[in-house]
Amino acid sequence: MNSIFFRNFLTTTLLVLSCFLLIGIAFFVIGENYLVDDTTQRLDASANEVVRSASAISRDGDLSGWDLRMTLSSVANSSNNHIFICDADGKIVSCSDKLLHCRQHEGKEVPASILKAVGSTRYVSELTDLGGIYMTQRFVVARPISLGGVIAGYVFVSSEDVSALGAWRAFAGVIIAVSLAVMLAAILLSLVLSKRLAQPLDQLAIASRKVAHGDFTARVEKKGKCGGEIGTLVDSFNSMTEELQKSDQNRRELIANISHELRTPMTTIAGFADGILDGTIPKEQEERYLQKIADETHRLSRLVRNMLDMSQAERKATDKSRRTKFDLSELTLKTLLSFESRASEKDLDVDPQLPEDPIMVFADADSITQVIYNLTDNAIKFAEKGSTISIRVYKKNGKAFVAVKNRGETIPPDDLPYIFDRFHKSDRSRSMDKDGVGLGLYLVKTILNSHDEDIAVSSRDGITVFAFTLPLA
């Protein structure tokens, strides 16, 4: 994963930098072309002006007259360029020196190769000294001067200020150097960042392989400022492995508990059956032990049936399409009616504390009936003979509450955190409830959790209260 992440990160970085570099090169090329075109147009305009003036003033073919020289100086001063005229052989006969009497260029000759390049149209050279005529490089535009259809000479216009073009070209080197430096720095930074970002991903990959091999204790440590999406991913992975570890622990406990619950009646059945078959148990006592075998068989049957009922109840509780609006008080009262005979057997007084107005909730009525039934059954089972069981229904803080209270033996504090676990039975329940398998409260917790609600229990001084919440409709 590290190498894949590194390659993707580096590739993305290089692509972004390459795009910026291409944009910079394109900007430089476009800018340079703009400067060249602008300079060419300005020089060409001056050359055309001189050609028109020479055609008008020098009809006799004389390109060195005073009037033409004045025109050259005027055009040169207005355009801030240098202008000279040479004859058909390339000899300079007139120039636009600021001092008219200064004729430093007159008499010099333009190389024949340049005259040939001018031809009958135009010559453009970005930077040239015209074969030594100028001491420095200049931008030059030249045009032929035609008199009577014959080329009588050439006008050369050069820009004395080529700093903009030179600076622009120098800037190109700076752009390239800076771009290379930025790319190098970006690559180094990418290496550092990718290594830093890939560390938790490497740990995730290692931990994932451990989880795939059944090691649910694997965790990814968050080092430094591991935030953003990577930090969220690490937190999610750690939460997932914690849940997997809990599920695996519950699975192991389930198998152990099922094995224990099944082994006890099966051992009893097998022992008594073997005793009858091998004659260990006397003939006159066979009927007694056959009855015990039948009782254990029925207990085993109830265990399997309860597990199947629990599975079906869990499935129904998670089916949100079964949820409707109903009166919680009415449902509670109907459920209590089924315990009338059992309460009478233990001389218990059932006190339903129900409000006068309906309390409408939105839930699965069958599942909530199972919750109230299991809690009431549990309360009656462990209540002191002759005591009172109360079932209170009320509203508080935007929730509906149901509280089931009984008086009996206090639940040991060590048992309270595990009382809703699957197959959990405290010592008192094992001694008083031989038929229980420890699934009732687990099913209650599962149903309420599926409704995004919770249940709490308190037990002190012989008073035990189970209270759960439901959403109001």
C-alpha positions in Angstrom: 0.0 0.0 0.0 2.9 2.3 0.8 4.4 2.1 -2.7 1.1 2.5 -4.4 0.2 5.5 -2.3 3.7 7.0 -2.9 3.5 6.5 -6.6 0.1 8.1 -6.8 1.1 11.0 -4.7 4.3 11.6 -6.6 2.6 11.3 -9.9 -0.1 13.8 -9.0 2.5 16.2 -7.7 4.6 15.9 -10.9 1.5 16.4 -13.1 0.5 19.5 -11.2 4.0 20.9 -11.5 4.3 20.0 -15.1 1.0 21.8 -15.8 2.3 24.9 -14.1 5.6 24.6 -16.0 3.8 24.3 -19.4 1.6 27.3 -18.5 4.7 29.3 -17.7 6.4 28.3 -20.9 3.3 29.2 -22.9 3.0 32.5 -21.1 6.6 33.3 -21.9 6.3 32.4 -25.6 3.1 34.3 -26.0 4.7 37.3 -24.2 7.8 37.2 -26.3 5.8 37.0 -29.5 3.7 39.9 -28.4 6.8 42.0 -27.7 8.4 41.0 -31.1 5.2 41.8 -33.0 4.7 45.1 -31.2 8.3 46.2 -31.9 8.2 45.0 -35.5 5.0 47.0 -36.1 6.4 50.1 -34.6 9.7 49.8 -36.6 7.8 48.8 -39.8 5.6 51.9 -39.4 8.6 54.2 -39.2 10.3 52.4 -42.2 7.1 52.9 -44.3 7.0 56.6 -43.4 10.6 57.0 -44.5 10.0 55.1 -47.7 7.0 57.4 -48.6 9.0 60.5 -47.7 12.0 59.3 -49.8 9.8 58.6 -52.7 8.3 62.0 -52.5 11.4 64.1 -51.8 14.1 62.2 -53.8 12.5 61.9 -57.2 16.0 62.5 -58.7 17.4 59.5 -56.9 19.4 61.5 -54.4 18.9 59.9 -50.9 21.4 62.1 -49.1 19.6 65.4 -49.3 19.0 67.8 -46.5 15.2 67.5 -46.6 15.3 63.7 -46.4 17.8 64.0 -43.5 15.4 66.3 -41.6 12.6 63.8 -42.3 14.8 60.9 -40.9 15.6 62.9 -37.7 11.9 63.9 -37.2 10.6 60.3 -37.6 13.5 58.9 -35.5 12.8 61.4 -32.7 9.1 60.8 -32.7 9.5 57.0 -32.6 12.7 56.9 -30.5 14.4 54.8 -33.1 17.6 55.1 -35.2 17.2 55.3 -39.0 19.7 55.3 -41.8 19.5 55.0 -45.6 21.9 53.2 -47.8 22.1 53.2 -51.6 21.6 50.1 -53.8 25.1 48.9 -53.1 24.7 49.1 -49.3 26.7 52.3 -48.7 25.1 54.5 -46.0 24.3 57.9 -47.4 22.1 59.4 -44.7 21.2 58.8 -41.0 19.2 60.2 -38.2 21.9 61.1 -35.8 20.7 63.5 -33.1 23.4 65.9 -34.2 22.9 66.5 -37.9 26.5 67.2 -38.5 27.5 63.9 -36.8 27.9 61.4 -39.6 29.4 58.5 -37.8 27.5 55.9 -39.8 27.8 57.5 -43.2 30.2 55.7 -45.5 29.8 52.4 -43.8 28.5 49.5 -45.9 25.7 47.1 -45.1 26.7 43.5 -45.9 25.5 42.2 -49.2 23.9 39.2 -47.5 21.6 41.5 -45.6 20.7 43.5 -48.7 19.9 40.3 -50.4 17.7 39.3 -47.5 15.8 42.5 -47.7 15.1 42.0 -51.4 12.0 43.8 -52.7 9.9 43.3 -49.6 11.1 43.5 -46.0 13.8 42.3 -43.7 13.4 41.7 -40.0 16.1 40.7 -37.6 15.4 40.5 -33.9 19.0 41.2 -32.6 21.8 42.1 -34.9 24.7 44.6 -35.3 24.3 44.7 -39.1 27.8 43.4 -39.7 29.5 45.9 -37.3 27.6 49.0 -38.2 26.3 49.1 -34.6 28.3 48.6 -31.5 25.5 46.7 -29.8 22.8 44.3 -30.8 19.6 45.9 -32.1 16.2 45.0 -33.3 16.2 46.0 -37.0 13.5 46.3 -39.7 14.6 47.2 -43.3 12.6 48.1 -46.5 13.6 48.8 -50.0 13.2 52.3 -51.5 11.8 52.1 -55.1 12.2 55.1 -57.4 10.6 54.7 -60.8 10.3 51.0 -60.3 13.9 50.5 -59.5 15.4 49.9 -56.1 17.4 53.0 -55.4 18.3 52.1 -51.8 17.2 50.7 -48.5 15.9 52.2 -45.2 17.0 50.5 -41.9 15.1 51.3 -38.7 16.5 49.9 -35.5 15.3 50.2 -32.0 17.7 51.7 -29.6 15.8 50.2 -26.6 15.8 46.4 -26.7 16.0 46.0 -22.9 12.4 44.8 -22.7 13.0 42.0 -25.1 16.3 41.2 -23.5 14.8 41.3 -20.0 12.0 39.1 -21.2 14.4 36.5 -22.5 16.5 36.7 -19.4 13.3 36.2 -17.4 12.8 33.0 -19.3 16.0 31.6 -17.8 14.8 32.7 -14.4 11.5 31.0 -15.0 13.2 27.8 -16.0 15.6 27.9 -13.0 12.9 28.7 -10.5 10.6 26.0 -12.0 13.3 23.4 -11.7 14.0 24.5 -8.2 10.3 24.4 -7.3 9.9 21.0 -8.9 12.9 19.6 -7.0 11.6 21.1 -3.7 8.1 19.7 -4.5 9.5 16.3 -5.2 11.5 16.3 -1.9 8.5 17.6 -0.1 6.3 14.9 -1.7 8.7 12.3 -0.6 8.6 13.5 3.0 4.8 14.0 3.0 4.1 10.7 1.3 6.3 8.9 3.8 4.5 10.6 6.6 1.0 10.0 5.2 1.8 6.5 4.3 2.9 5.4 7.8 -0.6 5.1 9.2 -1.7 3.4 5.9 1.2 0.9 6.3 0.0 0.2 9.9 -3.5 -0.2 8.6 -2.3 -2.7 6.0 -0.4 -4.7 8.6 -3.3 -4.6 11.1 -5.8 -5.6 8.3 -3.7 -8.7 7.6 -3.7 -9.6 11.3 -7.5 -9.1 11.4 -7.9 -11.3 8.3 -6.0 -14.1 10.1 -8.3 -13.8 13.1 -6.2 -11.5 15.4 -8.9 -8.9 16.5 -6.5 -7.3 19.0 -4.7 -5.4 16.2 -4.9 -1.6 16.6 -3.4 1.3 14.6 -1.7 3.9 16.8 -2.3 7.6 15.9 1.1 9.3 16.0 1.5 13.0 16.0 -1.1 15.1 14.2 -2.8 12.3 12.3 -6.0 14.2 11.5 -8.3 14.7 8.5 -9.4 11.7 6.5 -6.5 9.5 7.6 -7.3 10.1 11.2 -10.9 9.3 10.6 -9.9 6.2 8.8 -7.7 5.1 11.7 -10.4 5.8 14.2 -13.0 3.9 12.2 -10.6 0.9 11.8 -9.9 0.8 15.5 -13.6 1.0 16.3 -14.2 -1.8 13.8 -11.6 -4.1 15.4 -12.9 -3.4 18.8 -16.4 -4.4 17.7 -15.0 -7.5 16.0 -13.1 -8.4 19.2 -16.3 -8.0 21.2 -18.2 -10.1 18.7 -15.5 -12.7 18.7 -15.6 -12.8 22.5 -19.4 -13.0 22.5 -19.2 -15.8 20.0 -16.7 -17.7 22.2 -18.9 -17.1 25.2 -22.0 -18.2 23.3 -20.4 -21.4 22.3 -19.1 -22.0 25.8 -22.5 -21.2 27.3 -24.5 -23.3 24.9 -22.1 -26.1 25.5 -22.5 -25.8 29.2 -26.3 -25.5 29.0 -26.6 -28.5 26.7 -24.0 -30.6 28.5 -25.8 -30.5 31.9 -29.1 -32.1 30.8 -27.4 -34.4 28.3 -25.1 -35.7 31.0 -28.0 -36.3 33.3 -30.0 -38.0 30.6 -27.1 -40.2 29.6 -26.2 -41.1 33.2 -29.7 -42.1 34.2 -30.2 -44.0 31.0 -26.9 -45.9 31.4 -27.9 -46.7 35.1 -31.2 -48.2 34.0 -29.6 -50.2 31.2 -26.7 -51.6 33.2 -28.8 -52.4 36.3 -27.2 -49.8 38.6 -30.6 -48.3 39.2 -32.9 -50.8 40.8 -36.1 -51.8 39.0 -38.3 -50.3 41.6 -36.7 -46.9 41.1 -36.6 -46.9 37.3 -39.9 -45.0 37.0 -38.5 -42.2 39.2 -35.4 -41.8 37.1 -37.3 -42.1 33.9 -39.3 -39.1 35.1 -36.0 -37.2 35.7 -34.9 -38.2 32.2 -38.2 -36.8 30.8 -37.8 -33.6 32.8 -34.2 -33.0 31.5 -35.4 -33.8 28.0 -38.1 -31.2 28.3 -35.6 -28.7 29.7 -33.3 -29.4 26.7 -36.3 -28.9 24.4 -37.1 -25.6 26.1 -33.5 -24.4 25.8 -33.5 -25.1 22.0 -37.0 -23.5 21.6 -35.9 -20.4 23.6 -32.9 -20.0 21.4 -35.0 -20.2 18.3 -37.5 -17.8 19.7 -34.7 -15.4 20.6 -33.3 -15.5 17.0 -36.8 -14.8 15.6 -37.4 -12.0 18.1 -34.0 -10.4 17.2 -34.9 -10.5 13.5 -38.4 -9.0 14.1 -36.9 -6.2 16.3 -34.6 -5.0 13.5 -37.4 -4.9 10.9 -38.4 -1.2 10.9 -41.4 -1.9 8.7 -43.1 -3.5 11.6 -43.1 -0.3 13.7 -46.4 1.5 14.3 -47.9 4.0 16.6 -49.7 2.6 19.7 -50.7 3.4 23.3 -47.9 2.2 25.6 -50.2 2.3 28.6 -52.8 0.0 27.0 -50.1 -2.4 25.8 -48.6 -2.6 29.3 -52.0 -3.3 30.9 -52.7 -6.1 28.4 -49.4 -7.7 29.1 -49.9 -7.6 32.9 -53.2 -9.5 32.6 -51.3 -12.7 31.5 -49.5 -12.7 34.9 -52.6 -12.7 37.1 -52.5 -16.4 38.0 -48.7 -16.4 38.7 -49.0 -13.3 40.9 -51.7 -15.0 42.9 -49.6 -18.1 43.4 -46.9 -16.1 45.2 -49.5 -13.8 46.9 -48.1 -10.8 45.0 -49.8 -7.5 44.6 -49.4 -6.0 41.1 -49.6 -2.1 41.1 -49.9 -0.7 37.5 -49.1 3.0 37.7 -50.5 4.2 34.4 -51.4 7.8 33.4 -54.9 8.8 32.5 -54.0 10.1 29.1 -52.6 7.8 26.4 -48.8 7.7 25.9 -48.4 7.2 22.2 -45.1 5.7 21.0 -43.6 4.6 17.7 -42.1 1.1 17.9 -42.7 -2.6 17.1 -45.6 -3.5 19.4 -44.9 -7.2 19.5 -41.2 -6.7 20.4 -42.1 -4.2 23.2 -44.7 -6.7 24.5 -41.9 -9.2 24.7 -39.8 -6.6 26.6 -42.5 -5.9 29.2 -43.3 -9.6 29.5 -39.7 -10.6 30.1 -39.2 -7.8 32.7 -42.5 -8.6 34.5 -41.7 -12.3 34.4 -38.3 -11.6 35.9 -39.8 -9.4 38.6 -42.4 -12.0 39.6 -39.8 -14.8 39.6 -37.5 -13.1 42.1 -40.0 -11.1 44.2 -40.5 -11.9 47.8 -43.7 -13.7 48.6 -46.5 -11.3 49.6 -44.6 -8.2 48.3 -45.8 -5.7 45.7 -44.7 -5.4 42.0 -45.2 -2.0 40.4 -45.1 -1.1 36.7 -45.0 2.6 36.0 -45.5 4.3 32.6 -44.7 8.0 32.3 -43.2 10.7 30.0 -40.1 12.7 30.7 -37.7 14.8 28.6 -39.5 13.9 25.3 -39.3 10.2 26.0 -41.7 7.5 27.2 -40.5 5.5 30.2 -41.5 2.1 31.6 -40.2 1.1 35.1 -40.7 -2.3 36.6 -39.9 -2.6 40.4 -40.0 -5.5 42.7 -38.8 -6.3 46.3 -36.6 -9.3 46.7 -32.9 -10.4 47.0 -30.5 -7.6 45.9 -28.6 -8.3 42.7 -24.9 -8.5 43.5 -23.0 -5.4 42.3 -20.5 -7.6 40.5 -23.4 -9.1 38.4 -25.0 -5.7 37.4 -22.6 -5.0 34.5 -23.2 -8.4 33.0 -26.9 -8.9 33.7 -27.9 -8.3 30.1 -25.3 -10.6 28.6 -26.4 -13.7 26.8 -26.7 -16.8 29.0 -25.7 -14.8 32.1 -27.3 -16.2 35.3 -26.3 -15.1 38.8 -25.9 -17.5 41.6 -29.3 -16.6 43.0 -31.0 -17.3 39.7 -29.3 -20.6 39.3 -30.5 -21.6 42.7 -34.1 -20.3 42.3 -34.7 -20.7 38.6 -33.6 -24.1 37.3 -35.5 -23.6 34.0 -34.0 -20.3 33.0 -31.2 -20.1 30.4 -30.2 -16.5 30.8 -31.7 -15.2 27.5 -34.6 -13.0 28.7 -32.7 -9.9 29.7 -30.3 -10.3 26.7 -33.3 -10.3 24.4 -34.7 -7.2 26.2 -31.4 -5.3 25.6 -31.3 -6.4 22.0 -34.8 -5.3 21.2 -34.3 -1.9 22.8 -31.0 -1.4 21.1 -32.6 -2.0 17.8 -35.0 0.8 18.5 -32.0 3.1 19.4 -33.2 3.1 23.0 -31.6 1.9 26.3 -32.4 0.1 29.5 -31.0 0.7 33.0 -31.1 -1.4 36.2 -30.6 -0.5 39.8 -30.7 -2.9 42.8 -30.1 -1.9 46.4 -31.6 -2.7 49.8 -33.7 -5.4 48.2 -35.4 -3.0 45.7 -34.7 -3.8 42.0 -35.8 -1.5 39.2 -35.6 -2.0 35.5 -36.4 1.1 33.4 -36.3 1.6 29.7 -37.2 4.3 27.2 -39.2 4.5 23.9 -39.6 7.3 21.3 -42.8 9.2 21.5 -45.0 9.2 18.4 
